[in-house]
Amino acid sequence: VWNLTLADFALKPSRGAAQGLRQTTVSLTRGSQVIATLLKTVTPTRTGALITYRVSGLAGQRLRLNDPLPEGSELVSGQNTATFTLDGEWTAQIEVRGTLKPEAMTTDPTLEVLP
């Protein structure tokens, strides 16, 4: 074996792990034109989940996001509904607490264009 170094072997077990439980993408279209795209990422925490929403698309679009909370959970911080006018990219984060398994902390959000 040539060119093997000590750095090629982990001497200590890893102390943590980062994971994204689920990513959901919702695209809003008018004909063949994509008006907005929502990317929702759910990351488990010790007490529930951290949920990140990222919306991008055509500037000036007035949108409403609604994401129902999982049954048996409570909102710790942030808002799971929002109305906003898109200007580049819109980002928000909420924290949900509950005794559910991480897989049950996922819901399907909706995104709609407002007049």
ABEGO torsion letter per residue (X at the ends): XBGBBAAABBABBBABBBBBABBBBBBBBBEABBABBBBBBBBBBAAEBBBBBBBBEBBGBBBBBBBBBBBGBBBABEBABBBBBBBEBBBBBBBBBBABBAAAABBBBBBBBBX
